[in-house]
Amino acid sequence: MHRTVTASQGEVQRVLDRAVLDGSESAVQVAAYLKGELIVDAWTAPEAWSVDGRTLFPFFSTGKGIAATAVHRLVERGVLSWDDPIARYWPEFAAEGKGGITLRHALNHTAGLPMMPESCEPGRAVDWDAMCAFLAAAAPLYPPGAQRHYHAITYSWLLGETARRADGRDFGRIIAEEICRPLGIDTLFFGLSAAMRPLCVDAEKALASAVPEPRAEPSPPPDPIAQRAIPSWVCPLEDWINRDDVRRACIPASNGFGNARAVARHYAALMGKGVDGVRLLADATVAAATRWDAITDAVVPGAGRWGLGYGLQGPDAAPGAEFGHGGYGGSTGFADVRHGLAVAIVKSRMGGPLTGQLVETIRRCVGAM
């Protein structure tokens, strides 16, 4: 595999260097595994930046797939069950008719609880207990399973508090002990300590487009539920995630801190022989968690193809064929089981086409188009 490693690393590095040279990107990391072997470990940044392969980057919903894996580890051991009501573990959650909402509903964004508090309460969003109390008291927007609306931030506490109640450990510790420890990862956090803060770059706003937007048809009216899921008081998200109080908090749907090596290693450990002999989940668990139900999706309003905590990608709906999770700004992580390929990209500047270019470059190098 040496030739594949050399070609992939060189091609990716050239794409990265061009992006910094033309000013479209600042700091970026890319990592990829092929059948358990690290074939890409690349990064770039302007000369004045102190960035290498261990530098930490903030990322948003890319953390959802990692949080899901931690929950599935507990399901494999019988600590949790996908189809048990959340209220079985978290009794006060049953208020306002929520007794029928299951962990499965939370994982596939059909729980009916995408909404954050409406008022500007930034301190509340970083208070784990306060957000759990808010969700426990909330009335769902629709019956469980009736509609799909992306639980952009509330996914954090729906999964995390359920796991905490069942297991006894805080969710940040669950991720550290269920994912990071077995894989020897020391650069992945949901909640950043003061000591680690200097090792993490800041998120940057997207560049203003220099190309005039083409004249378009009138935009559809804003989705009021999406606006409640990501309220104005957490926007712009790149400013929010740069705040010290947000970085200290555990909000695993929206504030991960790590590097591309860690995210890619996590996905590599979900297929084949894993990484260095470590598999995080059994094949049967991965297949069940990545099964796409086309019939259900046809009758449940809502966009996207979803498994249990993972977005389903690729040209078909075969269980486990290709799954992962991207996030606002362009960071992503995924596993392509058909080719044994795991890829992760983290970047400081929001937006731009680079993520797609990098994925295409890696796929081309390894023959995984």
C-alpha positions as CSV (number, residue, x, y, z in Angstrom):
1,M,0.0,0.0,0.0
2,H,3.1,2.2,0.1
3,R,2.5,3.7,-3.4
4,T,-1.1,4.5,-2.5
5,V,0.0,6.3,0.7
6,T,2.6,8.3,-1.1
7,A,0.3,9.3,-4.0
8,S,-2.6,10.2,-1.7
9,Q,-0.5,12.3,0.7
10,G,1.2,14.2,-2.1
11,E,-2.0,15.0,-4.0
12,V,-3.8,16.1,-0.9
13,Q,-0.9,18.3,0.2
14,R,-0.9,20.0,-3.2
15,V,-4.6,20.8,-2.9
16,L,-4.1,22.2,0.6
17,D,-1.1,24.3,-0.3
18,R,-2.9,25.9,-3.3
19,A,-5.9,26.8,-1.1
20,V,-3.6,28.7,1.3
21,L,-1.6,30.3,-1.5
22,D,-4.7,31.7,-3.2
23,G,-6.1,32.9,0.1
24,S,-9.3,30.9,0.1
25,E,-8.4,28.9,3.2
26,S,-6.4,29.4,6.4
27,A,-5.8,26.3,8.6
28,V,-6.9,22.9,7.4
29,Q,-6.2,19.3,8.4
30,V,-7.0,16.1,6.5
31,A,-6.6,12.5,7.6
32,A,-7.6,9.3,5.8
33,Y,-7.4,5.6,6.6
34,L,-7.5,2.8,4.0
35,K,-8.2,-0.6,5.5
36,G,-6.9,0.4,8.8
37,E,-3.7,2.1,7.6
38,L,-3.2,5.9,7.8
39,I,-2.7,7.0,4.2
40,V,-3.2,10.8,4.5
41,D,-2.0,12.9,7.4
42,A,-1.8,16.4,6.0
43,W,-2.3,20.0,7.1
44,T,-1.7,23.5,6.0
45,A,-1.8,27.1,7.3
46,P,-0.3,30.5,6.6
47,E,3.4,30.8,7.7
48,A,2.5,32.9,10.7
49,W,0.3,30.2,12.2
50,S,1.5,27.5,14.5
51,V,-0.3,24.5,13.1
52,D,0.6,20.9,12.8
53,G,-1.1,17.5,12.8
54,R,-1.9,17.7,16.5
55,T,-3.4,21.2,16.5
56,L,-7.1,21.2,17.7
57,F,-9.9,22.6,15.5
58,P,-13.4,23.5,16.6
59,F,-16.2,21.7,14.7
60,F,-19.9,21.6,14.8
61,S,-22.2,18.8,13.8
62,T,-19.3,16.5,12.8
63,G,-19.4,15.6,16.5
64,K,-22.9,14.0,16.2
65,G,-21.5,10.9,14.6
66,I,-19.0,10.4,17.3
67,A,-21.6,10.9,20.0
68,A,-23.8,8.3,18.3
69,T,-20.9,5.8,18.3
70,A,-20.6,6.3,22.1
71,V,-24.3,5.6,22.6
72,H,-24.2,2.5,20.3
73,R,-21.3,1.2,22.5
74,L,-23.7,1.3,25.5
75,V,-26.5,-0.3,23.4
76,E,-24.1,-3.2,22.6
77,R,-23.6,-3.8,26.3
78,G,-27.3,-3.6,27.2
79,V,-26.9,-0.4,29.1
80,L,-29.3,1.3,26.7
81,S,-31.8,0.2,24.1
82,W,-32.7,2.1,20.9
83,D,-36.4,1.4,21.3
84,D,-36.7,2.1,25.0
85,P,-38.5,5.3,25.9
86,I,-36.1,8.0,27.0
87,A,-38.2,8.4,30.1
88,R,-37.3,4.9,31.3
89,Y,-33.9,6.3,32.1
90,W,-34.9,10.0,32.6
91,P,-38.3,9.9,34.3
92,E,-39.0,13.7,34.3
93,F,-38.6,13.7,30.6
94,A,-42.1,12.1,30.3
95,A,-43.8,15.4,31.0
96,E,-46.0,17.0,28.3
97,G,-46.7,13.7,26.6
98,K,-43.1,12.7,25.8
99,G,-43.3,9.3,27.4
100,G,-43.3,7.6,23.9
101,I,-40.2,9.3,22.6
102,T,-37.4,6.7,22.3
103,L,-33.7,6.9,21.9
104,R,-34.2,5.9,18.3
105,H,-36.3,9.0,17.7
106,A,-33.6,11.2,19.1
107,L,-30.9,9.6,17.0
108,N,-32.9,9.9,13.7
109,H,-34.2,13.5,14.4
110,T,-37.9,12.5,14.7
111,A,-38.3,13.2,18.5
112,G,-40.1,16.5,17.9
113,L,-37.7,18.5,20.1
114,P,-35.4,20.4,17.8
115,M,-36.2,23.8,19.4
116,M,-33.8,25.7,21.7
117,P,-35.0,28.3,24.2
118,E,-36.4,31.2,22.3
119,S,-35.0,34.0,24.5
120,C,-31.4,35.2,24.4
121,E,-29.9,33.1,27.2
122,P,-26.3,32.2,26.2
123,G,-25.5,31.1,29.7
124,R,-28.3,28.6,29.7
125,A,-26.9,26.8,26.6
126,V,-23.7,26.0,28.4
127,D,-25.4,24.8,31.5
128,W,-26.0,21.0,31.1
129,D,-28.6,20.8,33.9
130,A,-30.5,23.8,32.7
131,M,-30.8,22.5,29.2
132,C,-31.9,19.1,30.4
133,A,-34.6,20.8,32.5
134,F,-35.7,22.8,29.5
135,L,-36.1,19.7,27.4
136,A,-37.7,17.7,30.1
137,A,-40.4,20.4,30.6
138,A,-40.9,21.1,26.8
139,A,-43.9,20.0,24.8
140,P,-42.9,18.3,21.5
141,L,-43.8,19.9,18.3
142,Y,-45.3,16.7,16.9
143,P,-45.8,13.1,17.9
144,P,-42.6,10.9,17.9
145,G,-41.7,9.6,14.5
146,A,-44.3,11.8,12.7
147,Q,-41.9,14.3,11.2
148,R,-38.2,14.8,10.8
149,H,-36.6,18.1,11.8
150,Y,-32.9,18.3,12.3
151,H,-32.2,18.5,16.1
152,A,-29.1,20.7,15.5
153,I,-28.2,21.4,19.1
154,T,-30.8,19.7,21.3
155,Y,-29.4,16.3,20.1
156,S,-26.6,17.0,22.6
157,W,-28.8,16.6,25.7
158,L,-31.3,14.1,24.3
159,L,-28.5,11.6,23.7
160,G,-26.1,12.8,26.4
161,E,-28.5,12.9,29.4
162,T,-30.1,9.6,28.5
163,A,-26.7,8.0,28.4
164,R,-25.7,9.7,31.6
165,R,-28.8,8.5,33.4
166,A,-28.4,5.0,32.2
167,D,-24.6,4.7,32.6
168,G,-23.8,7.1,35.5
169,R,-20.9,8.8,33.8
170,D,-21.0,12.3,32.3
171,F,-21.3,12.2,28.6
172,G,-17.9,13.8,28.0
173,R,-16.4,11.1,30.1
174,I,-18.4,8.4,28.2
175,I,-16.9,9.6,24.9
176,A,-13.4,9.8,26.4
177,E,-13.6,6.3,27.8
178,E,-15.6,4.5,25.1
179,I,-13.9,6.0,22.0
180,C,-10.7,7.9,22.8
181,R,-9.2,5.5,25.3
182,P,-9.5,2.3,23.3
183,L,-8.1,4.0,20.2
184,G,-5.3,5.9,22.0
185,I,-6.7,9.3,21.0
186,D,-5.7,12.2,23.2
187,T,-6.8,15.0,20.9
188,L,-10.6,14.8,20.9
189,F,-12.8,16.7,23.3
190,F,-16.4,17.8,24.0
191,G,-15.6,20.5,26.5
192,L,-12.1,22.0,26.3
193,S,-10.0,22.6,29.4
194,A,-8.2,25.8,30.0
195,A,-4.9,24.0,29.5
196,M,-5.9,22.8,26.1
197,R,-7.4,26.1,24.9
198,P,-4.1,27.5,23.5
199,L,-3.8,24.4,21.3
200,C,-7.1,25.1,19.5
201,V,-7.4,27.5,16.5
202,D,-10.4,29.8,16.2
203,A,-13.2,29.4,13.8
204,E,-13.2,32.1,11.1
205,K,-16.1,33.6,9.1
206,A,-16.5,32.6,5.5
207,L,-14.9,34.9,2.9
208,A,-17.3,37.3,1.1
209,S,-17.9,36.1,-2.4
210,A,-16.2,38.2,-5.1
211,V,-18.6,36.8,-7.7
212,P,-22.0,38.4,-8.0
213,E,-24.8,35.9,-7.2
214,P,-26.9,35.1,-10.3
215,R,-30.4,36.4,-10.3
216,A,-32.6,33.8,-8.7
217,E,-36.2,33.0,-8.1
218,P,-37.7,34.4,-4.9
219,S,-36.5,32.4,-1.9
220,P,-39.0,30.3,0.0
221,P,-40.1,31.6,3.3
222,P,-37.8,30.8,6.2
223,D,-38.4,27.5,8.0
224,P,-39.7,28.6,11.5
225,I,-38.7,25.3,13.1
226,A,-35.1,25.5,11.7
227,Q,-34.9,29.0,13.1
228,R,-35.9,27.7,16.5
229,A,-33.4,24.8,16.2
230,I,-30.5,27.3,15.7
231,P,-31.8,30.6,17.2
232,S,-30.4,33.9,16.4
233,W,-28.7,34.2,19.8
234,V,-26.2,31.5,19.0
235,C,-25.4,33.1,15.6
236,P,-23.0,33.6,14.0
237,L,-22.0,30.1,15.0
238,E,-18.3,30.8,14.4
239,D,-18.4,33.5,17.1
240,W,-20.3,31.3,19.4
241,I,-17.9,28.4,19.3
242,N,-15.0,30.8,19.9
243,R,-16.4,31.9,23.3
244,D,-14.5,30.5,26.3
245,D,-17.7,29.4,28.1
246,V,-18.9,27.5,25.0
247,R,-15.5,25.8,24.7
248,R,-15.6,24.7,28.3
249,A,-19.1,23.2,27.9
250,C,-20.1,19.7,26.7
251,I,-22.4,20.2,23.7
252,P,-21.6,17.2,21.6
253,A,-23.9,18.1,18.7
254,S,-22.3,21.4,18.2
255,N,-18.9,22.0,19.9
256,G,-16.4,19.3,19.2
257,F,-12.6,20.1,19.5
258,G,-10.1,17.8,17.9
259,N,-8.0,17.1,14.9
260,A,-8.5,15.2,11.7
261,R,-6.4,12.3,12.9
262,A,-8.8,11.6,15.8
263,V,-12.0,11.9,13.7
264,A,-10.7,9.7,10.9
265,R,-9.4,7.1,13.4
266,H,-12.9,6.9,15.0
267,Y,-14.5,6.1,11.6
268,A,-11.7,3.6,10.6
269,A,-12.5,1.7,13.8
270,L,-16.1,1.1,12.7
271,M,-15.3,-1.2,9.8
272,G,-13.1,-4.1,8.7
273,K,-10.5,-5.1,11.2
274,G,-10.6,-1.7,12.8
275,V,-7.4,0.2,13.7
276,D,-4.5,-1.5,15.3
277,G,-6.8,-4.4,16.1
278,V,-9.5,-2.2,17.8
279,R,-13.1,-2.2,16.6
280,L,-15.5,0.1,18.3
281,L,-18.7,-1.6,17.2
282,A,-19.6,-5.0,15.8
283,D,-20.7,-5.3,12.2
284,A,-24.3,-6.1,13.2
285,T,-24.5,-2.9,15.2
286,V,-23.1,-0.8,12.4
287,A,-25.5,-2.4,9.9
288,A,-28.5,-1.8,12.2
289,A,-27.4,1.8,13.0
290,T,-27.0,2.6,9.3
291,R,-30.0,1.0,7.8
292,W,-32.1,3.3,5.6
293,D,-35.8,2.7,5.7
294,A,-37.0,4.0,2.3
295,I,-40.7,3.3,3.1
296,T,-40.6,5.2,6.3
297,D,-38.7,8.1,4.8
298,A,-41.3,8.3,2.0
299,V,-44.0,9.0,4.5
300,V,-42.1,11.0,7.2
301,P,-41.6,14.6,6.0
302,G,-38.1,15.8,6.3
303,A,-34.9,16.0,4.2
304,G,-32.0,13.6,4.1
305,R,-31.3,10.0,4.6
306,W,-30.6,9.1,8.2
307,G,-29.6,6.1,10.2
308,L,-29.2,6.2,14.0
309,G,-27.0,9.3,14.5
310,Y,-25.3,9.0,11.2
311,G,-26.1,10.6,7.9
312,L,-26.3,8.0,5.1
313,Q,-24.3,8.8,2.0
314,G,-23.3,7.2,-1.2
315,P,-25.2,6.1,-4.3
316,D,-27.3,3.4,-2.7
317,A,-29.0,2.6,0.6
318,A,-27.2,-0.6,1.5
319,P,-26.7,-0.7,5.3
320,G,-23.4,0.6,6.3
321,A,-22.3,1.4,2.8
322,E,-21.2,4.9,3.6
323,F,-22.1,6.9,6.7
324,G,-20.8,9.7,8.8
325,H,-21.6,13.3,9.7
326,G,-20.5,16.7,8.4
327,G,-20.9,20.0,10.1
328,Y,-21.4,23.7,9.5
329,G,-18.4,25.3,7.8
330,G,-17.1,22.3,6.0
331,S,-15.6,19.9,8.6
332,T,-16.6,16.2,8.1
333,G,-15.9,12.6,8.9
334,F,-17.2,9.4,7.3
335,A,-16.6,5.7,6.7
336,D,-17.0,4.1,3.3
337,V,-17.3,0.4,4.1
338,R,-17.3,-0.7,0.5
339,H,-13.7,0.6,0.0
340,G,-12.5,0.4,3.6
341,L,-12.0,4.2,3.5
342,A,-12.3,6.6,6.4
343,V,-11.8,10.4,5.9
344,A,-11.9,13.4,8.1
345,I,-11.4,17.1,7.4
346,V,-11.4,20.0,9.9
347,K,-10.8,23.6,9.0
348,S,-10.8,27.0,10.5
349,R,-12.5,29.0,7.8
350,M,-16.2,28.4,7.3
351,G,-17.6,27.6,3.9
352,G,-15.9,27.2,0.5
353,P,-15.5,24.2,-1.9
354,L,-12.4,22.7,-0.4
355,T,-14.0,19.9,1.5
356,G,-15.5,18.4,-1.6
357,Q,-12.3,18.8,-3.5
358,L,-10.3,17.0,-0.9
359,V,-12.7,14.1,-0.7
360,E,-12.7,13.7,-4.4
361,T,-8.9,13.8,-4.5
362,I,-8.6,11.1,-1.9
363,R,-11.2,8.9,-3.6
364,R,-9.5,9.3,-6.9
365,C,-6.1,8.3,-5.5
366,V,-7.4,5.1,-3.9
367,G,-9.9,4.1,-6.6
368,A,-12.9,4.7,-4.5
369,M,-15.0,6.9,-6.8
